Amino acid sequence: MSFTTRPVFMGRHGVVSAGHYLAAAAGSRMLEKGGNAIDAGVAAGFALNVLEPQSNGIGGEVPILIYCGRQRRVYAINGQGYAPKAATIAWFRSQGIEIIPGDGFLPATVPGAFGSWTTALEQFGRLRLKDVLEPTIELTEEGFAVYPGLHSSLAGLKGKFEEEWPSSARAYLPNGRAPEVGEFLANPDWAETFKATVDAEIRNSHLGREAGIAAARDYFYKGPIGEKIVAFQRDTRVRDASGKRNAGLLTEADFHDYTTKVETAVTFNYRGYDVHKCNTWCQGPVFLQQLALLEGFDLAALGHNSVDYIHTVVEASKLAFADREEYYGDPDFVNVPLERLLSKEYAEARRALIDAGSASLELRPGDAPASTPTHAEADPNVYTGDTTHVDAVDHEGNLFAATPSGGWIPSSPVVEGLGFPLGTRGQMFYLDPNHANALVPRKRPRTTLTPSLATKDGEPFMAFGTPGGDSQDQWTLQFFLNVIDFGMNLQEAIDAPNFHTNHFPNSFYPHNAKPGSVTVEARIPETVRDSLAERGHKVTVGGAWRHGKVLAITFDPKSGLISAGASPRGQIAYAMGW
């Protein structure tokens, strides 16, 4: 492949690749201040919370992976909030609710994003919260130019905001209408919220940088911000997908007891590269299971995006995601047999299930009986969400990858006086007590959010990720294979047309599945699509540049070269640095 939409961005000091160009600029400013990749990534992440409110927010969550160059070690920051103590299967069933709704207050978990950003900054950064929040406060106070995707989202939400969520209308419909492309959108309440956390840091800065950041985090979870969130969702009832008006279940104790965990990453070696993911409180290890299956094939010999290649990758994805559905959950509550799932012996046995000439139509987890996924359509009245991503790499070899999501404005009303809504990640729980991802108080729902890092021989190599729900670990898988197995440069690997399957139950409400499905971007040739259909795949053709928004940065420890790519899909992602 020779055509690319953009050149590979190259530098040697530090580079940020983010879901919005102003977020990449915010991160680059931190590098100019003397910050490292973690400072840059956190600054870009906070900015993304504001710049893409239809896709993420500070009321949501963010898993983060960090390679610490000085320690030559990868850390995973568990940025997923847990369920309220009052959220039990018995409570939902007593209300006649069989599936946790995907909107309103009932699926809210404690917001994990603020704790995740500040923990990364506190433990791995150099700058203060005041520094990294400076660009975001400017964006909320002075406003930023509305782009087509945001305008379309706000225009579509206008009726709902005006009829049901007046606090959201005040925040996002200035002058009673959706702002046009190029108009500036500010959020004064959110600006004051951010400034209040900075003030909490400053009041405690005499105790040291880390203590100041911790004080700001306490202000969020144990102070006025958490108190306002709890009061708003307790005293307000909103209609959700259950058809009823419900208040929320979060209490101040849920906020006070919440902590952000720094964990060891899960790792798998693929063709000499160690790929690192967060644990099974997210879907991350499913990426590694796919690699374990695919390393037994000569993918380059199959031909890039040939019918044999797509069939093989899709069938491997079906097997890996069947295991995700059967086994994955918060490892603090569920005994996930991860060592076995990632073993060579298990992969070899599972690989034998792939029929080279025929598509499978069943869910086939390792130890459980095969079953046909229940076909259901998504609820068109419930927003299934999107996500965003940020990567950062510096000249010291620090790698940062984060996938912020949740807390988006289409699913829950803006908290009065704070400027942002709560998340709805609890919709991913099941109300079946025997399910690995069953609802339990203080348990984290198994999220789709899944940043990625790769190292080689212990040295930093790549940070990458994408939005896309259940498809994240399919699109990034193809990107990674494009680089490793097909020798593409970053932008070629990002621009290449992709595909995905929705064969397994969707993580989002109402957990709908499309057995045997394969969705391909329209640039994949019709002859390939027809051949896939002949093998039994149910093929849907999407837009030519429709699926995913992969971002990636590599680091060459020998030369110091930092290279970055950003997907043109969505038109607002960019890489910046020098």
LOVEX-535513 format. One record per residue (C-alpha): z, y, x; residue number from 1; residue in three letters. Coordinates in nm, 4 decimals. Layout:
<sites>
Z	Y	X	NUM	ALA
...
</sites>
This chain:
<sites>
0.0000	0.0000	0.0000	1	MET
-0.0950	0.3399	0.1439	2	SER
-0.0596	0.5800	-0.1496	3	PHE
0.2721	0.7609	-0.1879	4	THR
0.3683	1.0514	-0.4092	5	THR
0.5737	1.2180	-0.1371	6	ARG
0.6229	1.1889	0.2383	7	PRO
0.9237	1.0085	0.3780	8	VAL
1.1842	1.2792	0.4462	9	PHE
1.3057	1.2605	0.8062	10	MET
1.5901	1.4300	0.9908	11	GLY
1.8559	1.3648	1.2506	12	ARG
2.1696	1.5567	1.1476	13	HIS
2.2249	1.4484	0.7888	14	GLY
2.0285	1.3823	0.4691	15	VAL
2.1168	1.3635	0.0997	16	VAL
1.8983	1.2004	-0.1657	17	SER
2.0110	1.2737	-0.5207	18	ALA
1.9052	1.2438	-0.8820	19	GLY
1.8567	1.6220	-0.9069	20	HIS
1.7265	1.8502	-0.6334	21	TYR
2.0114	2.1011	-0.6767	22	LEU
2.2606	1.8201	-0.6205	23	ALA
2.0823	1.7288	-0.2979	24	ALA
2.1056	2.0963	-0.2006	25	ALA
2.4795	2.0969	-0.2805	26	ALA
2.5312	1.7998	-0.0508	27	GLY
2.3228	1.9562	0.2232	28	SER
2.5467	2.2639	0.2123	29	ARG
2.8434	2.0448	0.3029	30	MET
2.6612	1.9170	0.6110	31	LEU
2.6048	2.2790	0.7135	32	GLU
2.9795	2.3409	0.6734	33	LYS
3.0495	2.0637	0.9241	34	GLY
3.1150	1.7942	0.6664	35	GLY
3.0083	1.4341	0.6987	36	ASN
2.8048	1.2092	0.4672	37	ALA
3.1056	1.1490	0.2423	38	ILE
3.1662	1.5224	0.1934	39	ASP
2.7958	1.5657	0.1201	40	ALA
2.7833	1.2730	-0.1212	41	GLY
3.0911	1.3868	-0.3135	42	VAL
2.9591	1.7436	-0.3438	43	ALA
2.6251	1.6134	-0.4689	44	ALA
2.8034	1.3792	-0.7088	45	GLY
3.0131	1.6537	-0.8660	46	PHE
2.6948	1.8598	-0.9051	47	ALA
2.5157	1.5679	-1.0740	48	LEU
2.7991	1.5468	-1.3279	49	ASN
2.6971	1.8960	-1.4398	50	VAL
2.3210	1.8909	-1.3797	51	LEU
2.2488	1.5684	-1.5717	52	GLU
2.4989	1.5827	-1.8616	53	PRO
2.2793	1.3551	-2.0719	54	GLN
2.3205	1.0854	-1.8052	55	SER
2.6714	1.1255	-1.6604	56	ASN
2.9811	1.3422	-1.6495	57	GLY
3.3270	1.3797	-1.5047	58	ILE
3.4660	1.1965	-1.8084	59	GLY
3.2754	0.8860	-1.7003	60	GLY
3.2906	0.6633	-1.3943	61	GLU
3.1423	0.6195	-1.0474	62	VAL
3.1520	0.3210	-0.8110	63	PRO
3.1092	0.4248	-0.4467	64	ILE
3.0217	0.2309	-0.1322	65	LEU
3.0981	0.3805	0.2089	66	ILE
3.0111	0.2560	0.5548	67	TYR
3.2541	0.4197	0.7948	68	CYS
3.0663	0.4594	1.1224	69	GLY
3.3814	0.4984	1.3282	70	ARG
3.5347	0.1787	1.1915	71	GLN
3.2037	-0.0127	1.1493	72	ARG
3.3324	-0.1261	0.8112	73	ARG
3.2209	-0.1046	0.4465	74	VAL
3.4580	0.0079	0.1702	75	TYR
3.4114	-0.0093	-0.2064	76	ALA
3.5800	0.2492	-0.4266	77	ILE
3.6546	0.1161	-0.7729	78	ASN
3.5651	0.4155	-0.9833	79	GLY
3.5752	0.2407	-1.3213	80	GLN
3.8565	0.3433	-1.5553	81	GLY
4.0534	0.0879	-1.7522	82	TYR
4.1033	0.0293	-2.1239	83	ALA
4.3941	0.1958	-2.3050	84	PRO
4.7128	-0.0045	-2.3399	85	LYS
4.6703	0.0120	-2.7170	86	ALA
4.3183	-0.1356	-2.7062	87	ALA
4.3518	-0.5002	-2.8035	88	THR
4.1205	-0.7510	-2.9663	89	ILE
4.3736	-0.7865	-3.2485	90	ALA
4.3679	-0.4116	-3.3149	91	TRP
3.9875	-0.3972	-3.3424	92	PHE
3.9758	-0.6993	-3.5690	93	ARG
4.2476	-0.5495	-3.7893	94	SER
4.0095	-0.2570	-3.8411	95	GLN
3.7252	-0.4889	-3.9378	96	GLY
3.5392	-0.4174	-3.6123	97	ILE
3.3612	-0.7168	-3.4544	98	GLU
3.1764	-0.5269	-3.1788	99	ILE
3.3226	-0.2255	-2.9978	100	ILE
3.1017	0.0691	-3.0975	101	PRO
2.8882	0.2425	-2.8391	102	GLY
2.9848	0.5949	-2.9384	103	ASP
3.2826	0.8048	-3.0426	104	GLY
3.6367	0.7665	-2.9088	105	PHE
3.7128	0.3959	-2.9509	106	LEU
3.5155	0.2810	-2.6428	107	PRO
3.6738	0.5440	-2.4162	108	ALA
3.8403	0.4254	-2.0971	109	THR
4.0458	0.6423	-1.8638	110	VAL
3.7876	0.8599	-1.6810	111	PRO
3.7361	0.7091	-1.3381	112	GLY
3.4949	0.9610	-1.1855	113	ALA
3.7377	1.2323	-1.0756	114	PHE
3.9676	0.9801	-0.9138	115	GLY
3.6752	0.8127	-0.7386	116	SER
3.5242	1.1343	-0.6006	117	TRP
3.8573	1.2672	-0.4787	118	THR
3.9656	0.9346	-0.3263	119	THR
3.6422	0.9163	-0.1279	120	ALA
3.6918	1.2748	-0.0123	121	LEU
4.0593	1.2279	0.0711	122	GLU
4.0241	0.9072	0.2711	123	GLN
3.6801	0.9401	0.4310	124	PHE
3.5758	1.3066	0.4213	125	GLY
3.6616	1.6111	0.6301	126	ARG
3.6396	1.9029	0.3906	127	LEU
3.8690	2.0195	0.1143	128	ARG
3.8068	1.9833	-0.2575	129	LEU
3.7602	2.3595	-0.2722	130	LYS
3.4641	2.3264	-0.0362	131	ASP
3.2863	2.0385	-0.2088	132	VAL
3.3355	2.1848	-0.5576	133	LEU
3.2004	2.5250	-0.4621	134	GLU
2.8346	2.4515	-0.5549	135	PRO
2.9361	2.2841	-0.8821	136	THR
3.1558	2.5752	-0.9870	137	ILE
2.8595	2.8045	-0.9217	138	GLU
2.6400	2.5832	-1.1407	139	LEU
2.8890	2.5892	-1.4280	140	THR
2.9653	2.9632	-1.3987	141	GLU
2.6195	3.1027	-1.3266	142	GLU
2.4142	2.8284	-1.4886	143	GLY
2.1156	2.6255	-1.3708	144	PHE
1.7575	2.6120	-1.4919	145	ALA
1.7013	2.3639	-1.7755	146	VAL
1.4357	2.1038	-1.6935	147	TYR
1.2159	1.9107	-1.9413	148	PRO
1.4346	1.6000	-1.9648	149	GLY
1.7483	1.7992	-2.0405	150	LEU
1.5683	2.0205	-2.2915	151	HIS
1.4374	1.7154	-2.4774	152	SER
1.7842	1.5627	-2.4882	153	SER
1.9504	1.8796	-2.6185	154	LEU
1.6766	1.9398	-2.8747	155	ALA
1.7254	1.5862	-3.0053	156	GLY
2.1019	1.6306	-3.0228	157	LEU
2.0990	1.9688	-3.1964	158	LYS
2.1483	1.8320	-3.5469	159	GLY
2.4286	1.5981	-3.4499	160	LYS
2.6114	1.8663	-3.2542	161	PHE
2.5874	2.1208	-3.5339	162	GLU
2.6805	1.8770	-3.8126	163	GLU
2.9453	1.6635	-3.6425	164	GLU
3.0517	1.7892	-3.2983	165	TRP
3.1071	2.1657	-3.3014	166	PRO
3.2669	2.1641	-2.9554	167	SER
2.9455	2.0145	-2.8132	168	SER
2.7358	2.2710	-2.9987	169	ALA
2.9373	2.5547	-2.8462	170	ARG
2.8964	2.4112	-2.4973	171	ALA
2.5305	2.3069	-2.5041	172	TYR
2.3555	2.5083	-2.7749	173	LEU
2.3944	2.8701	-2.6627	174	PRO
2.2655	3.1091	-2.9271	175	ASN
2.2522	2.8161	-3.1691	176	GLY
1.9544	2.6419	-3.0134	177	ARG
1.8575	2.4084	-2.7325	178	ALA
1.7747	2.6174	-2.4250	179	PRO
1.4102	2.6097	-2.3238	180	GLU
1.2785	2.4833	-1.9928	181	VAL
1.3530	2.7473	-1.7297	182	GLY
1.6398	2.9082	-1.9209	183	GLU
1.9789	2.9000	-1.7537	184	PHE
2.2562	2.6850	-1.8949	185	LEU
2.6164	2.7618	-1.7995	186	ALA
2.9396	2.5901	-1.9024	187	ASN
3.2324	2.8339	-1.8687	188	PRO
3.4964	2.5873	-1.9923	189	ASP
3.3907	2.3297	-1.7357	190	TRP
3.3979	2.5975	-1.4667	191	ALA
3.7583	2.6805	-1.5569	192	GLU
3.8480	2.3103	-1.5512	193	THR
3.7111	2.2718	-1.1990	194	PHE
3.8758	2.5923	-1.0807	195	LYS
4.2111	2.4763	-1.2152	196	ALA
4.1906	2.1576	-1.0069	197	THR
4.1043	2.3642	-0.7000	198	VAL
4.4032	2.5902	-0.7681	199	ASP
4.6247	2.2814	-0.7766	200	ALA
4.4866	2.1829	-0.4368	201	GLU
4.5406	2.5292	-0.2912	202	ILE
4.9020	2.5419	-0.4112	203	ARG
4.9696	2.2258	-0.2130	204	ASN
4.7405	2.2862	0.0840	205	SER
5.0361	2.3707	0.3082	206	HIS
5.1221	2.0004	0.2920	207	LEU
4.7877	1.9068	0.4484	208	GLY
4.4301	1.8375	0.3407	209	ARG
4.5006	1.4935	0.1932	210	GLU
4.8089	1.6103	0.0032	211	ALA
4.6142	1.8983	-0.1460	212	GLY
4.3404	1.6685	-0.2742	213	ILE
4.6017	1.4275	-0.4127	214	ALA
4.7685	1.7182	-0.5956	215	ALA
4.4364	1.8099	-0.7575	216	ALA
4.3937	1.4499	-0.8681	217	ARG
4.7433	1.4506	-1.0165	218	ASP
4.6569	1.7714	-1.2009	219	TYR
4.3712	1.5838	-1.3655	220	PHE
4.5526	1.2594	-1.4500	221	TYR
4.9155	1.3648	-1.4786	222	LYS
4.8782	1.7289	-1.5728	223	GLY
4.7080	1.9614	-1.8226	224	PRO
4.3598	1.8087	-1.8087	225	ILE
4.4719	1.4587	-1.9027	226	GLY
4.7032	1.6039	-2.1665	227	GLU
4.4183	1.7980	-2.3294	228	LYS
4.1938	1.4911	-2.3299	229	ILE
4.4605	1.2750	-2.4913	230	VAL
4.5434	1.5350	-2.7547	231	ALA
4.1789	1.5968	-2.8458	232	PHE
4.0863	1.2299	-2.8993	233	GLN
4.4181	1.1602	-3.0736	234	ARG
4.3922	1.4501	-3.3200	235	ASP
4.0175	1.4383	-3.3872	236	THR
3.8315	1.1736	-3.5841	237	ARG
3.4602	1.1215	-3.5294	238	VAL
3.2164	0.8874	-3.6964	239	ARG
3.0983	0.6033	-3.4713	240	ASP
2.8729	0.2979	-3.4979	241	ALA
3.1386	0.1132	-3.6995	242	SER
3.0555	0.3495	-3.9849	243	GLY
3.4091	0.4891	-3.9914	244	LYS
3.5753	0.7998	-3.8558	245	ARG
3.8115	0.7010	-3.5773	246	ASN
4.0457	0.8736	-3.3379	247	ALA
4.0921	0.7474	-2.9830	248	GLY
4.3502	0.5106	-2.8343	249	LEU
4.4210	0.6785	-2.4994	250	LEU
4.7742	0.7989	-2.4278	251	THR
4.9273	1.0110	-2.1559	252	GLU
5.0808	0.6952	-2.0087	253	ALA
4.7311	0.5499	-1.9651	254	ASP
4.6413	0.8516	-1.7533	255	PHE
4.9700	0.8645	-1.5616	256	HIS
4.9509	0.4986	-1.4614	257	ASP
4.5869	0.5044	-1.3554	258	TYR
4.5025	0.4712	-0.9853	259	THR
4.1729	0.4484	-0.7992	260	THR
4.1435	0.1354	-0.5876	261	LYS
3.9776	0.1114	-0.2462	262	VAL
3.8521	-0.2436	-0.1994	263	GLU
3.6590	-0.4726	0.0303	264	THR
3.2901	-0.4958	-0.0520	265	ALA
3.1167	-0.8242	-0.1429	266	VAL
2.8519	-0.9160	0.1164	267	THR
2.5531	-1.1489	0.1493	268	PHE
2.3219	-1.1847	0.4481	269	ASN
1.9505	-1.1818	0.3607	270	TYR
1.7030	-1.2386	0.6411	271	ARG
1.9400	-1.0826	0.8957	272	GLY
2.0542	-0.7893	0.6811	273	TYR
2.4042	-0.7758	0.5347	274	ASP
2.3848	-0.6346	0.1812	275	VAL
2.7097	-0.4934	0.0408	276	HIS
2.8073	-0.4492	-0.3246	277	LYS
3.1146	-0.3724	-0.5350	278	CYS
3.3064	-0.6629	-0.6886	279	ASN
3.2593	-0.8237	-1.0303	280	THR
3.4133	-0.5355	-1.2242	281	TRP
3.0504	-0.4261	-1.1987	282	CYS
2.7311	-0.6300	-1.1974	283	GLN
2.6762	-0.5702	-0.8234	284	GLY
2.7040	-0.9312	-0.7006	285	PRO
2.4127	-1.0274	-0.9268	286	VAL
2.1915	-0.8497	-0.6721	287	PHE
2.3292	-1.0817	-0.4056	288	LEU
2.2811	-1.3904	-0.6219	289	GLN
1.9158	-1.2984	-0.6662	290	GLN
1.8786	-1.2638	-0.2898	291	LEU
2.0428	-1.6035	-0.2404	292	ALA
1.7856	-1.7609	-0.4700	293	LEU
1.4858	-1.5733	-0.3309	294	LEU
1.5524	-1.6340	0.0370	295	GLU
1.4248	-1.9869	-0.0229	296	GLY
1.0744	-1.8539	-0.0983	297	PHE
0.8082	-1.7058	0.1289	298	ASP
0.7705	-1.3972	-0.0865	299	LEU
0.5174	-1.2272	0.1403	300	ALA
0.2915	-1.5302	0.1103	301	ALA
0.3051	-1.5072	-0.2691	302	LEU
0.1554	-1.1576	-0.2508	303	GLY
0.3144	-0.8336	-0.3619	304	HIS
0.3285	-0.8034	-0.7418	305	ASN
0.1065	-1.1077	-0.7839	306	SER
0.1668	-1.3282	-1.0847	307	VAL
0.3403	-1.5849	-0.8619	308	ASP
0.5658	-1.3183	-0.7109	309	TYR
0.6660	-1.1540	-1.0394	310	ILE
0.7211	-1.4915	-1.2061	311	HIS
0.9435	-1.6110	-0.9208	312	THR
1.1525	-1.2935	-0.9087	313	VAL
1.1951	-1.2793	-1.2859	314	VAL
1.3003	-1.6436	-1.3070	315	GLU
1.5537	-1.5896	-1.0274	316	ALA
1.6847	-1.2832	-1.2121	317	SER
1.7325	-1.4858	-1.5311	318	LYS
1.9468	-1.7404	-1.3473	319	LEU
2.1567	-1.4794	-1.1702	320	ALA
2.2147	-1.2735	-1.4847	321	PHE
2.3099	-1.5862	-1.6787	322	ALA
2.5930	-1.6257	-1.4275	323	ASP
2.6814	-1.2594	-1.4692	324	ARG
2.7197	-1.3145	-1.8417	325	GLU
2.9241	-1.6318	-1.7966	326	GLU
3.1560	-1.5419	-1.5076	327	TYR
3.1733	-1.1701	-1.4245	328	TYR
3.4685	-0.9556	-1.5229	329	GLY
3.7471	-0.7479	-1.3727	330	ASP
3.8751	-0.9744	-1.0910	331	PRO
4.2299	-0.8508	-1.1537	332	ASP
4.2121	-1.0383	-1.4857	333	PHE
3.9433	-1.3044	-1.4359	334	VAL
3.9087	-1.5735	-1.1725	335	ASN
3.5436	-1.5315	-1.0756	336	VAL
3.4119	-1.8176	-0.8547	337	PRO
3.2251	-1.5710	-0.6357	338	LEU
3.2377	-1.7723	-0.3142	339	GLU
3.0636	-2.0599	-0.4880	340	ARG
2.8156	-1.8360	-0.6706	341	LEU
2.7022	-1.6907	-0.3377	342	LEU
2.6987	-2.0176	-0.1426	343	SER
2.3825	-2.1656	0.0061	344	LYS
2.4471	-2.4961	-0.1701	345	GLU
2.4758	-2.3350	-0.5128	346	TYR
2.1622	-2.1272	-0.4576	347	ALA
1.9663	-2.4339	-0.3524	348	GLU
2.0685	-2.6234	-0.6643	349	ALA
1.9886	-2.3294	-0.8893	350	ARG
1.6574	-2.2604	-0.7161	351	ARG
1.5389	-2.6047	-0.8195	352	ALA
1.5566	-2.4890	-1.1842	353	LEU
1.2707	-2.2433	-1.1324	354	ILE
0.9479	-2.3884	-1.2752	355	ASP
0.6547	-2.2345	-1.0866	356	ALA
0.4277	-2.2612	-1.3875	357	GLY
0.6452	-2.1889	-1.6893	358	SER
0.8856	-1.9154	-1.8033	359	ALA
1.2348	-2.0214	-1.9093	360	SER
1.3561	-1.9130	-2.2505	361	LEU
1.7215	-2.0143	-2.2218	362	GLU
2.0332	-1.8732	-2.0602	363	LEU
2.1318	-2.1232	-1.7925	364	ARG
2.4650	-2.0402	-1.6250	365	PRO
2.5951	-2.2719	-1.3573	366	GLY
2.8650	-2.4705	-1.5355	367	ASP
2.8116	-2.3891	-1.9021	368	ALA
2.5589	-2.5423	-2.1411	369	PRO
2.2237	-2.3702	-2.1679	370	ALA
2.1721	-2.1519	-2.4736	371	SER
1.9086	-1.9287	-2.6240	372	THR
2.0092	-1.5630	-2.6118	373	PRO
2.0470	-1.4144	-2.9569	374	THR
1.7615	-1.1763	-3.0239	375	HIS
1.8764	-0.8494	-3.1734	376	ALA
1.7517	-0.4947	-3.1788	377	GLU
1.9502	-0.2071	-3.0351	378	ALA
2.1061	0.0386	-3.2781	379	ASP
1.8664	0.3375	-3.2765	380	PRO
2.1506	0.5693	-3.3760	381	ASN
2.3557	0.4917	-3.0649	382	VAL
2.2614	0.6329	-2.7266	383	TYR
2.2488	0.3531	-2.4697	384	THR
2.2755	0.5975	-2.1842	385	GLY
2.1274	0.6455	-1.8477	386	ASP
2.2804	0.7098	-1.5109	387	THR
2.2063	0.8895	-1.1858	388	THR
2.2544	0.8217	-0.8175	389	HIS
2.3261	0.9844	-0.4806	390	VAL
2.2972	0.8652	-0.1216	391	ASP
2.4029	1.0457	0.1942	392	ALA
2.3780	0.9573	0.5637	393	VAL
2.4870	1.1574	0.8680	394	ASP
2.4199	1.1476	1.2414	395	HIS
2.7459	0.9608	1.3055	396	GLU
2.6128	0.6644	1.1099	397	GLY
2.8257	0.7121	0.7991	398	ASN
2.6566	0.5792	0.4834	399	LEU
2.7437	0.6823	0.1272	400	PHE
2.6032	0.5422	-0.1984	401	ALA
2.7339	0.6292	-0.5461	402	ALA
2.6073	0.5659	-0.8988	403	THR
2.7768	0.8075	-1.1426	404	PRO
2.7396	0.7434	-1.5139	405	SER
2.9166	0.7604	-1.8478	406	GLY
3.0797	1.0643	-1.9995	407	GLY
2.7364	1.1691	-2.1231	408	TRP
2.7001	1.4248	-2.4004	409	ILE
2.5009	1.2146	-2.6555	410	PRO
2.7831	0.9632	-2.7175	411	SER
3.1075	1.1561	-2.7511	412	SER
3.2004	1.5162	-2.8331	413	PRO
3.2886	1.7677	-2.5646	414	VAL
3.6649	1.7935	-2.5254	415	VAL
3.7642	2.1330	-2.6629	416	GLU
3.8378	2.3758	-2.3821	417	GLY
3.7407	2.1404	-2.0959	418	LEU
3.3606	2.1446	-2.1188	419	GLY
3.2878	1.7713	-2.0902	420	PHE
3.3089	1.4588	-2.3110	421	PRO
3.4854	1.1281	-2.2617	422	LEU
3.2963	0.8142	-2.1668	423	GLY
3.2163	0.5101	-2.3798	424	THR
3.2193	0.2348	-2.1169	425	ARG
3.4577	0.0215	-2.3239	426	GLY
3.1586	-0.0765	-2.5385	427	GLN
3.0789	-0.3309	-2.2661	428	MET
3.3860	-0.5376	-2.3500	429	PHE
3.3578	-0.8358	-2.5806	430	TYR
3.6030	-0.9108	-2.8612	431	LEU
3.5811	-1.2818	-2.7821	432	ASP
3.9039	-1.3720	-2.5958	433	PRO
3.7253	-1.6535	-2.4125	434	ASN
3.4614	-1.4282	-2.2601	435	HIS
3.5038	-1.3272	-1.8941	436	ALA
3.4485	-0.9658	-1.9990	437	ASN
3.6860	-0.9826	-2.2980	438	ALA
3.8858	-0.6733	-2.3873	439	LEU
4.2400	-0.6694	-2.2464	440	VAL
4.4630	-0.3609	-2.2202	441	PRO
4.4369	-0.1929	-1.8788	442	ARG
4.1383	-0.4109	-1.7858	443	LYS
3.8215	-0.2527	-1.6484	444	ARG
3.5011	-0.3313	-1.8397	445	PRO
3.2270	-0.4967	-1.6362	446	ARG
2.9950	-0.2065	-1.5788	447	THR
2.6255	-0.1995	-1.4901	448	THR
2.6782	0.0633	-1.2199	449	LEU
2.5863	-0.0766	-0.8826	450	THR
2.5257	0.1231	-0.5628	451	PRO
2.4057	-0.0668	-0.2549	452	SER
2.4511	-0.0535	0.1219	453	LEU
2.2848	-0.2636	0.3918	454	ALA
2.3804	-0.3083	0.7557	455	THR
2.2231	-0.5068	1.0388	456	LYS
2.4292	-0.6638	1.3167	457	ASP
2.7204	-0.4482	1.2065	458	GLY
2.5212	-0.1261	1.2460	459	GLU
2.4326	0.1093	0.9590	460	PRO
2.0916	0.0575	0.8024	461	PHE
2.0470	0.1740	0.4413	462	MET
2.2102	0.3327	0.1364	463	ALA
2.0229	0.2968	-0.1926	464	PHE
2.0495	0.2771	-0.5715	465	GLY
1.9028	0.3739	-0.9078	466	THR
1.9942	0.4491	-1.2683	467	PRO
1.8849	0.1984	-1.5295	468	GLY
2.1662	-0.0018	-1.6929	469	GLY
2.1056	-0.3770	-1.6722	470	ASP
1.7833	-0.3150	-1.4800	471	SER
1.9504	-0.1438	-1.1839	472	GLN
1.9885	-0.4617	-0.9806	473	ASP
1.6325	-0.5620	-1.0643	474	GLN
1.4590	-0.2393	-0.9622	475	TRP
1.6642	-0.1975	-0.6450	476	THR
1.6056	-0.5643	-0.5656	477	LEU
1.2299	-0.5104	-0.5768	478	GLN
1.2617	-0.1947	-0.3689	479	PHE
1.4663	-0.3822	-0.1075	480	PHE
1.2191	-0.6709	-0.0981	481	LEU
0.9361	-0.4191	-0.0615	482	ASN
1.1027	-0.2933	0.2564	483	VAL
1.2288	-0.6208	0.4051	484	ILE
0.9674	-0.8760	0.2984	485	ASP
0.6599	-0.6556	0.2639	486	PHE
0.7227	-0.3999	0.5398	487	GLY
0.6761	-0.0885	0.3260	488	MET
0.8200	0.2465	0.4245	489	ASN
1.0825	0.3934	0.1934	490	LEU
0.8509	0.6023	-0.0224	491	GLN
0.5937	0.3239	-0.0547	492	GLU
0.8707	0.0849	-0.1590	493	ALA
1.0030	0.3337	-0.4148	494	ILE
0.6623	0.4252	-0.5584	495	ASP
0.5409	0.0671	-0.6013	496	ALA
0.5147	-0.0355	-0.9690	497	PRO
0.8105	-0.2411	-1.0878	498	ASN
0.9154	-0.4825	-1.3606	499	PHE
1.2296	-0.6168	-1.5263	500	HIS
1.3554	-0.8639	-1.7829	501	THR
1.5939	-0.8158	-2.0756	502	ASN
1.6239	-1.1909	-2.1250	503	HIS
2.0058	-1.1863	-2.1194	504	PHE
2.2541	-1.0005	-2.3455	505	PRO
2.2507	-0.6255	-2.2888	506	ASN
2.5714	-0.4851	-2.1442	507	SER
2.5656	-0.2030	-2.3996	508	PHE
2.6437	-0.2122	-2.7710	509	TYR
2.5363	-0.4211	-2.9615	510	PRO
2.4644	-0.6614	-2.6699	511	HIS
2.1097	-0.7289	-2.7864	512	ASN
1.8825	-0.9631	-2.5896	513	ALA
1.5077	-1.0184	-2.5679	514	LYS
1.4638	-1.3818	-2.4598	515	PRO
1.1715	-1.4405	-2.2266	516	GLY
1.0875	-1.0708	-2.2014	517	SER
0.9212	-0.9052	-1.9039	518	VAL
0.8500	-0.5321	-1.9033	519	THR
0.6032	-0.4075	-1.6419	520	VAL
0.4888	-0.0623	-1.5446	521	GLU
0.1303	-0.0056	-1.6547	522	ALA
0.0053	0.0152	-1.2941	523	ARG
0.0528	-0.3611	-1.2606	524	ILE
-0.2998	-0.4994	-1.3263	525	PRO
-0.3921	-0.6382	-1.6644	526	GLU
-0.5028	-0.9646	-1.5043	527	THR
-0.1507	-1.0169	-1.3703	528	VAL
0.0009	-0.9316	-1.7073	529	ARG
-0.2283	-1.1789	-1.8829	530	ASP
-0.1394	-1.4528	-1.6352	531	SER
0.2316	-1.3885	-1.6923	532	LEU
0.1769	-1.4266	-2.0661	533	ALA
-0.0038	-1.7563	-2.0055	534	GLU
0.3114	-1.8838	-1.8314	535	ARG
0.5189	-1.8033	-2.1381	536	GLY
0.6531	-1.4587	-2.0523	537	HIS
0.6700	-1.2098	-2.3390	538	LYS
0.5098	-0.9138	-2.1674	539	VAL
0.5620	-0.5506	-2.2640	540	THR
0.3761	-0.2734	-2.0848	541	VAL
0.5741	0.0417	-2.0094	542	GLY
0.4637	0.3783	-1.8751	543	GLY
0.2891	0.3921	-1.5395	544	ALA
0.5844	0.5795	-1.3830	545	TRP
0.8554	0.4979	-1.6328	546	ARG
1.1199	0.2622	-1.4958	547	HIS
1.3998	0.3461	-1.2583	548	GLY
1.4592	0.6310	-1.0168	549	LYS
1.5327	0.4589	-0.6869	550	VAL
1.6777	0.6697	-0.4057	551	LEU
1.7289	0.5497	-0.0503	552	ALA
1.8172	0.6622	0.3029	553	ILE
1.7974	0.4642	0.6264	554	THR
1.9574	0.5235	0.9651	555	PHE
1.8234	0.4074	1.3006	556	ASP
2.1257	0.3758	1.5336	557	PRO
1.9016	0.3629	1.8434	558	LYS
1.7012	0.6806	1.7883	559	SER
1.9291	0.8595	1.5436	560	GLY
1.6410	0.9022	1.2980	561	LEU
1.7457	0.9407	0.9338	562	ILE
1.4705	0.8664	0.6796	563	SER
1.4914	0.9205	0.3039	564	ALA
1.2912	0.8661	-0.0105	565	GLY
1.3297	0.9766	-0.3722	566	ALA
1.1481	0.8486	-0.6773	567	SER
0.9061	1.0811	-0.8571	568	PRO
1.0017	0.9134	-1.1864	569	ARG
1.1779	1.1772	-1.3952	570	GLY
1.0505	1.4554	-1.1658	571	GLN
1.3869	1.5956	-1.0516	572	ILE
1.5112	1.3662	-0.7725	573	ALA
1.4768	1.4908	-0.4151	574	TYR
1.6015	1.4415	-0.0618	575	ALA
1.7259	1.7306	0.1506	576	MET
1.8826	1.7775	0.4909	577	GLY
1.7681	1.8238	0.8457	578	TRP
</sites>
